Each structure stands twice: as C-alpha cells, then as structure tokens.
C-alpha cells in the first residue's frame, strides 16, 4: 500500500485483495503497487529513510523544547489603575515574541492555562508534539503612558 485506504490497509502494509480491485481501483489511483521484489526493496528503503527523517525531526524538536524552557518573553501593555490589562495577551502576541527570538511556532501550538489579563509572570505552554510541551515564562509589564 502506498497510501492509507479505509477498510483495506495502511501505507506500507502488504495486503491481499482481489485482482480486479487492485487492477481497476488501487493501481490506477496510485494507492498501491504490486508486491514484486523490486517494489519490496523500494518499500524497505523508503521505510528506512522515513525512520531516519523521523529521528532527525524528533531530535530537532527536543533541542527546541530545551531551548524554550529557558525563554522569558516580556510584553509591555497598557494597564488599568488596578493592574489589569486593557486586553488579554493573545497567542499571536506570543508567536510574534518567539519569532523575534528565531523560534517559529504556529498560534495553534500556544496553550494558555488561563487567559493572561494581569501584570506579572505567567507560564504558557508550547505544544511541539504530543509528548513535548515546554513552558515559557511570559512577563507582562505596564507600559509607561506618555502625556
């Protein structure tokens, strides 16, 4: 199988199907190839390559997670007299601050424990993968008003 097909098999699997189904549906749509020796060797080579790529990617993500643990982001925001912000700190604000430090993440990867609406230090989780969720410190300070 080259691609996942529901109720047939997953990509990389060897499955037995009817000759007509394979010839008329799977092969023309490039969902599968015949299990010949050369195709089997190509599959093994592709699996090895994908495994190596996955290991490299996971090590890069792990290094990024270690780097993020020590990051402190500072946001200057307008504040009411009682120390509350005019607006909450958004995921876009966090993404922009991380981008300034050469860390590119998607706004959907930012997870707040609770909305940040006050001055002070807050923890924000960055979901890099299912297992790696480093936290960065966000320091919110009052912006000096110029009159």
C-alpha positions in Angstrom: 0.0 0.0 0.0 1.3 3.4 -0.9 -1.4 5.3 0.9 -3.9 4.5 3.6 -7.2 3.1 2.3 -10.1 2.7 4.6 -11.0 -1.0 5.3 -8.1 -2.2 3.1 -4.8 -1.3 4.8 -2.3 1.4 5.9 0.5 2.8 3.9 3.5 0.4 3.9 1.4 -2.7 4.6 1.3 -5.7 2.4 -2.4 -6.7 1.9 -4.1 -9.3 -0.2 -7.0 -8.0 -2.3 -8.9 -9.2 -5.3 -7.1 -8.9 -8.7 -9.9 -6.8 -10.2 -10.0 -4.4 -7.2 -6.2 -3.9 -7.4 -6.1 -3.5 -11.2 -9.2 -1.3 -11.5 -9.1 0.8 -8.3 -5.8 0.7 -6.3 -3.2 0.7 -9.1 -4.8 3.5 -11.3 -5.2 5.8 -8.3 -1.6 5.1 -7.2 -2.9 3.9 -3.8 -0.9 0.6 -4.1 1.6 -1.2 -6.2 2.1 -4.9 -6.9 4.2 -6.7 -4.4 7.2 -7.6 -6.6 10.7 -7.9 -5.4 11.8 -4.5 -6.7 8.8 -2.8 -5.1 9.5 -4.6 -1.8 13.1 -3.3 -1.9 11.9 0.2 -2.6 9.4 -0.1 0.3 12.2 -1.2 2.7 14.4 1.7 1.5 11.6 4.2 2.0 10.8 2.8 5.5 14.5 3.2 6.5 14.5 6.8 5.1 11.3 7.8 6.9 12.6 6.3 10.1 15.8 8.4 9.8 13.8 11.5 9.0 11.6 10.9 12.0 14.6 10.5 14.3 16.2 13.7 13.0 12.9 15.6 13.4 12.3 14.4 16.9 15.9 15.4 18.0 15.4 18.9 16.5 12.1 19.2 18.4 13.7 18.0 21.6 16.5 20.6 21.2 13.9 23.3 20.6 12.0 22.2 23.7 15.1 22.5 25.8 15.8 26.0 24.4 12.2 27.1 25.1 12.3 26.1 28.7 14.7 28.9 29.5 12.9 31.6 27.4 11.4 34.6 29.1 9.2 36.8 27.0 8.4 40.4 28.0 5.2 42.1 26.9 4.6 45.8 27.5 0.9 46.5 27.7 -1.5 49.3 28.7 -2.8 48.7 32.2 -5.8 50.0 34.2 -5.2 51.6 37.6 -5.9 48.3 39.3 -3.2 46.4 37.4 -5.4 44.6 34.9 -4.7 44.8 31.2 -7.0 46.5 28.7 -7.0 43.3 26.7 -5.7 39.8 27.2 -2.4 38.6 25.9 -3.1 36.6 22.7 -1.5 33.6 21.1 -0.4 36.0 18.2 1.5 38.1 20.7 3.4 35.0 21.9 4.1 33.9 18.3 5.5 37.4 17.4 7.7 37.5 20.5 9.1 34.0 19.8 9.6 34.9 16.1 11.8 37.8 17.3 14.0 35.1 19.0 14.1 33.0 15.9 11.6 30.4 17.1 8.8 29.7 14.6 5.6 28.2 16.1 2.0 28.2 15.0 -0.5 30.1 17.0 -2.5 26.8 17.5 0.5 25.4 19.4 0.2 28.0 22.1 -1.8 26.8 25.1 -2.8 29.1 28.0 -3.7 27.6 31.4 -5.9 30.7 31.9 -6.1 34.0 30.0 -3.4 36.5 30.8 -5.1 39.7 31.9 -2.9 40.9 34.7 0.7 42.3 35.2 3.2 39.8 36.4 4.8 36.5 35.3 2.7 33.8 33.7 3.5 30.3 32.3 2.4 29.5 28.7 2.7 26.0 27.2 4.0 25.5 23.7 2.8 22.2 22.3 5.6 20.9 20.0 4.4 17.3 19.9 2.1 15.0 21.8 4.9 14.4 24.4 6.9 17.6 24.3 5.1 20.6 25.8 7.7 23.0 27.2 6.6 26.1 29.1 7.9 29.6 28.5 7.6 32.4 31.0 5.7 35.5 29.9 6.4 38.6 31.9 3.7 41.3 31.5 4.8 44.8 32.5 2.9 48.1 32.5 3.6 50.3 29.5 4.6 53.8 30.5 2.0 56.3 29.3 3.3 59.4 27.7 1.2 62.5 28.3 
